[in-house]
Amino acid sequence: MKEFSKILHYARPYTKNIVLAFLCLALTSVITLILPLIVRNMINAVVVQNNVEALNSLTFDLVVIITFQMVFGVTTNYILGFVGNRITADFRMEFFGHIQKLSLSFFHSRRVGEILSRMGNDITVIQKALVTIPVAVFRQTITLLGGLAIIIYLNWKLTGLILLILPPLMLFARVFGKRLKDLSAQVQDRLANATVVLEEMVSSIKVVKSYTREPYEQKRFEEGIEDAFDAEVKKVKISAAFGPFILFLTFLVSTALVWYGGRQVMLGATTPGELAAFFLYAIIIAGPIGTFVRLYTQIQEALGAIRRVYEIMDLKPIVQQPENPVVLDRIEGRIDFDHVTFGYSPERPVIEDVTLSIHPGERVALVGPSGAGKSTLIQLLHRFFDVNQGAIRVDGHDVRELDLTAYLKQVALVPQETHLFGGTVRENILYGKLDATEEELQRAAKTANAEAFIRNLEKGYDTIVGEKGVKLSGGERQRVAIARAMLKDPRILVLDEATSSLDTQSEHLISEALEQLMKGRTTFIIAHRLSTVHNADKIVVLEKGRVVEVGTHTELMEKEGLYYHLYTLRLFDDAPLTLEEET
């Protein structure tokens, strides 16, 4: 049960609530054990004693006791429901926070649907286990031990008949419990696969519709659901046997009890009240026995869910915060790549022995064919990954020695494919600085040439942009992203060429905004279009992960090397270069 110990610590802040709930739970269980004794006395008062006053008094006592039982039961259910949902909420928040801390390599190897399944389906299974299993074990243990003690006192011979039910139930639970555990894991995994298909279809709906692949996606999803259904049916076949089998054994033992107990009454060895009480206790005891069998299967399901969740929770980020980090309150902007080598897998380096020096405020363009390593170099600068060999230094400090949060607060990225969140324009711009004033917000929008179109939106800054900014044009999304970067006021700026797919008017507006954004900042421009790098202070030409040329536009044209070759592929400066950012 070491898996359960991983999640039980979430209950510690609510110890007082849980203790109160279990106290009420104990009282309801004790009352359940007292009720058959009162019923016994009531039957004897009628059948044996013919005592009306005793019957009335016992009836009043019974009403009072079951009222208390109801109050304790309501209290228990509310507290445990509240605590169970609170623990689950805490667990989900920690799971979300943990995922954010993981390095990019994790997201490269996992699909979104799989992560969503862990957050949704598996944690829901764990929630049920957290609430139902400890409660059921506590309640049924009190009921079983207390009931056994009482019936042994009442009639030890009849008790032996009840205990006959235990061995077959334990064998049944052992045989089928493991199978249910395996099938539960299969169900969750296959549901995760179906969720992946759903997530991919929604995020790529334009491509799906453009290629008229709705039937294909429907088939993929149906196959995933059918696989999950098949596993669920196998699980149901086994689960379906539990109830009837337990009921069969219960009635079998009950029949034996009535037969044997009836003979005892006829022989005068016991009273009708005692037989009725014993029969009630037998039913009470049968409940815990059956519950323990069902709990075994629930525990197996929960263990599988916990293991799947902790496959992620136990992962450590590859990129770690240093033990004694250097905090740079304000970066000057000197960047040095010192014999940097890196590969997503060690045997296949993407960057090899790159050495560069960039001065504060310089504009550096990175150009090269697809797969040359441009984006990888920038990801290393962001410290999304750590270099395999060499070092990247910022103002003379290895980035691995810097406080990661303080460092990244001074780095901004304006990507080619602008990502906006589904909220308002205001929320998307404020993402660059959450506590910015209205004046700072509007100044950033104005500098980014975004204020005019924002004012013309239905609700201005409070207009919902839709998922990924779908309600805005490409140029409008880019200007919102630039305003966001301006509000962040970074010292190091990365521009993944933002104008290559825009119309002339949008490109002009964005170029003006980018010019304002680059002022006084060390800037890296990943160039897909060579007309944008004419004014760069330094052009770095990459090929197969190596730096093959460095210089200004004029210098590189005079060398007639790779840059010259790439540049002369097109007759017009404003024509897009046939280069794409590597994936």
Buried (B, 14 or more C-beta within 10 A) or exposed (E): EEBBEBBEEBBEEBEEBBEEBBEBBBBBBBBBBBBBBBBBBBBBBBEEEEBEEBBEBBEEBBEEBBEEBEEBBEBBBEBBEEBBEBBBEBBBEEBEEBBEEBBBBBEEEBBBBBBBBBBBBBBEBBBBBBBBBBBBBBBBEBBBBBBBEBBBEBBEEBBEBBEEBEEEBBEBBEEBBEBBBBBBBBBBBBBBBBBBBBBBBEBBEEEBEEEEBEEEBEEBBEBBBEBBBEBBEBBEEBBEEBEEBBEEBBEEBBEBBEEBBEEBBEEEEBBBBBBBBBBBBBBBBBBBBBBBBBBBBBBBBBBBBBBBBBEBBEBEBEBEEEEEBBEBEEBBBBBBBBEBBBBBEEEEBBBBBBEBEBEBBBBBBBBBBEBBBBBBBBBBBBBBBBBBBBBBBBBEBBBBBBBBEBBBBBBBBBBBEBEBEBBBBBBBBBBBBEEBEEEBBBBBBBBBBBBEBBEEBEEEBEBBBEEBBEBBEBBBBBBBBBBBBBBBBBBBBBBBBBBBBBEEEBBBBBBEBBEEBBEEBBBBBBBBBBBBBEEBEBBBBBBBBBBBBBBBBEEBBEEEBBBBEBBEEBEEEEEBBEBEBBE
